[in-house]
Amino acid sequence: MERTLIILKPDAVQRGLVGEITSRLERKGLKLIGLKMMRLDSALLKAHYIHLIDKPFYKGIEEFMKSSPVVVMAWEGFECVNSVRLIVGATNPRIADAGTIRGDLAIGQGRNLIHASDSKENGETEVARFFEDKEIFAYDKSEYLHVYEPYERA
């Protein structure tokens, strides 16, 4: 099973969209394996956004991500990275499809509600960056019998 990291950014928390967004992921049939609210510090943000550090807009991202607590979640499921990216929608909410989180709930590109891992490898790396092993929960989800084919549950 793949893992993916979701960060509900300050705009999602401040606008009261945590439940709405979490519900969409649950309704997809994904399994929530880790959840916490936290304040992000500069060191963690720099590690997470290392690919953007040299960009002129990075300082604004860091300030925004530190402006409010965020909700960090780890999710698991068969090919869940791509499934979550489809649910989340395009980075720019103005071009995100209707029915996606960003397409339905966001308008500003810099305030796009949610981070989702962009690859299986980054999903594993990012979950490990934000969660200790003891914060990740392995459990059987009984609905998987009704969500996945047997080979997708293996």
Backbone torsions as a table, in degrees:
resi	resn	phi	psi	omega
1	MET	NA	138.0	176.4
2	GLU	-81.4	158.3	173.6
3	ARG	-123.0	149.4	176.2
4	THR	-140.3	149.4	176.8
5	LEU	-100.9	136.5	172.6
6	ILE	-120.0	132.5	169.1
7	ILE	-117.4	119.4	171.5
8	LEU	-86.2	109.6	-170.1
9	LYS	-71.0	171.6	-178.5
10	PRO	-52.0	-35.6	-179.6
11	ASP	-67.6	-35.3	177.1
12	ALA	-67.1	-42.5	179.3
13	VAL	-65.6	-49.7	-176.2
14	GLN	-65.8	-30.1	-179.5
15	ARG	-89.3	1.5	177.3
16	GLY	69.9	37.2	-176.3
17	LEU	-104.7	6.7	-177.6
18	VAL	-58.5	-48.2	-178.5
19	GLY	-64.8	-43.5	179.6
20	GLU	-59.8	-47.7	-177.4
21	ILE	-68.4	-45.1	179.0
22	THR	-60.6	-41.2	179.7
23	SER	-60.6	-39.6	179.0
24	ARG	-62.7	-39.7	179.2
25	LEU	-70.0	-39.8	177.6
26	GLU	-64.6	-42.8	-179.0
27	ARG	-64.6	-25.0	176.6
28	LYS	-68.1	-23.4	-179.2
29	GLY	103.8	9.7	178.1
30	LEU	-76.7	159.6	-178.8
31	LYS	-107.9	122.1	175.0
32	LEU	-77.0	120.4	-177.2
33	ILE	-116.4	-7.1	177.4
34	GLY	-161.5	141.9	-176.8
35	LEU	-155.5	130.8	173.4
36	LYS	-161.8	155.7	173.2
37	MET	-102.7	139.5	-178.1
38	MET	-156.5	162.4	169.9
39	ARG	-99.5	134.4	-179.3
40	LEU	-91.3	138.0	177.1
41	ASP	-104.6	170.9	-176.1
42	SER	-59.3	-41.5	-177.8
43	ALA	-62.6	-46.0	179.7
44	LEU	-66.1	-41.0	179.0
45	LEU	-65.0	-40.2	178.6
46	LYS	-64.3	-40.1	177.4
47	ALA	-65.4	-40.5	-177.4
48	HIS	-72.0	-39.9	-176.4
49	TYR	-106.2	32.2	-177.4
50	ILE	-53.7	-33.3	-178.8
51	HIS	-72.4	-9.0	-179.2
52	LEU	-114.8	-3.3	-173.2
53	ILE	-52.3	-40.1	-175.9
54	ASP	-85.8	-0.4	-179.5
55	LYS	-80.3	146.5	-178.2
56	PRO	-64.4	-20.8	-178.1
57	PHE	-92.1	-1.6	-177.0
58	TYR	-59.2	-44.2	-178.3
59	LYS	-54.6	-41.3	178.3
60	GLY	-64.9	-38.7	177.2
61	ILE	-62.3	-47.2	-178.4
62	GLU	-61.7	-44.9	179.2
63	GLU	-60.7	-44.6	180.0
64	PHE	-63.3	-45.7	-176.5
65	MET	-68.1	-20.0	176.8
66	LYS	-94.9	-1.6	-173.2
67	SER	-75.7	-14.0	-176.0
68	SER	-162.1	159.5	171.3
69	PRO	-61.0	157.4	175.4
70	VAL	-122.2	164.0	172.9
71	VAL	-110.8	125.4	-177.7
72	VAL	-112.1	131.8	-178.0
73	MET	-133.6	145.4	171.0
74	ALA	-111.6	132.2	-179.4
75	TRP	-124.5	154.2	-178.7
76	GLU	-136.2	146.7	176.2
77	GLY	173.0	168.2	178.6
78	PHE	-67.7	120.1	-178.2
79	GLU	49.0	42.9	-173.1
80	CYS	-71.0	-25.9	-179.7
81	VAL	-59.5	-51.1	180.0
82	ASN	-67.4	-37.3	177.8
83	SER	-60.6	-45.4	-179.6
84	VAL	-66.2	-40.9	-179.7
85	ARG	-62.1	-35.8	176.3
86	LEU	-66.2	-40.8	179.6
87	ILE	-67.7	-37.6	-177.0
88	VAL	-71.0	-44.1	-179.4
89	GLY	93.0	176.5	-176.9
90	ALA	-60.3	149.3	179.9
91	THR	-54.7	-41.6	177.3
92	ASN	-86.9	108.5	-176.3
93	PRO	-60.2	-23.9	-178.9
94	ARG	-69.9	-17.9	176.7
95	ILE	-115.5	2.1	178.4
96	ALA	-70.3	142.4	-179.2
97	ASP	-63.6	144.8	170.9
98	ALA	-59.4	143.5	-177.1
99	GLY	96.5	-17.1	175.4
100	THR	-88.3	163.1	179.0
101	ILE	-58.7	-51.5	-179.0
102	ARG	-69.3	-37.9	179.6
103	GLY	-64.6	-33.9	-178.2
104	ASP	-90.0	-31.6	-165.6
105	LEU	-119.3	-8.6	-176.1
106	ALA	-127.2	161.0	176.7
107	ILE	-134.7	-35.7	-176.8
108	GLY	-90.4	134.1	-177.2
109	GLN	-61.7	-39.0	179.6
110	GLY	-78.5	-8.6	-179.7
111	ARG	-127.7	68.3	-171.3
112	ASN	-104.7	21.3	167.0
113	LEU	74.8	-36.3	-162.6
114	ILE	-150.2	142.3	168.0
115	HIS	-108.4	139.0	173.7
116	ALA	-135.5	137.5	178.4
117	SER	-53.1	144.2	-175.7
118	ASP	-101.9	-1.2	177.4
119	SER	-157.6	162.9	177.6
120	LYS	-59.2	-43.8	-179.4
121	GLU	-63.6	-46.3	178.8
122	ASN	-66.5	-32.6	176.0
123	GLY	-57.9	-48.2	179.3
124	GLU	-63.7	-44.9	-179.3
125	THR	-63.2	-45.5	-176.6
126	GLU	-69.9	-40.2	176.5
127	VAL	-59.5	-43.9	179.5
128	ALA	-66.3	-30.3	179.4
129	ARG	-69.6	-36.6	-173.0
130	PHE	-100.4	-16.5	-177.1
131	PHE	-128.7	137.0	169.1
132	GLU	-78.8	158.5	179.7
133	ASP	-53.4	-39.3	-177.7
134	LYS	-69.2	-12.1	179.3
135	GLU	-94.9	-2.1	178.3
136	ILE	-104.8	130.7	-173.6
137	PHE	-112.8	123.3	174.2
138	ALA	-95.2	128.6	178.5
139	TYR	-160.4	157.9	176.4
140	ASP	-82.7	132.5	177.1
141	LYS	-106.3	109.3	-171.2
142	SER	-60.7	-28.9	-179.1
143	GLU	-69.7	-13.1	178.9
144	TYR	-57.2	-28.0	175.5
145	LEU	-61.3	-25.7	-177.3
146	HIS	-105.1	-3.1	-177.8
147	VAL	-107.6	-41.2	-173.2
148	TYR	-115.8	151.3	166.4
149	GLU	-69.6	157.5	-178.6
150	PRO	-54.2	-41.2	-178.1
151	TYR	-68.4	-23.1	178.9
152	GLU	-80.3	-16.5	179.1
153	ARG	-89.2	-14.8	-174.1
154	ALA	-68.1	NA	NA
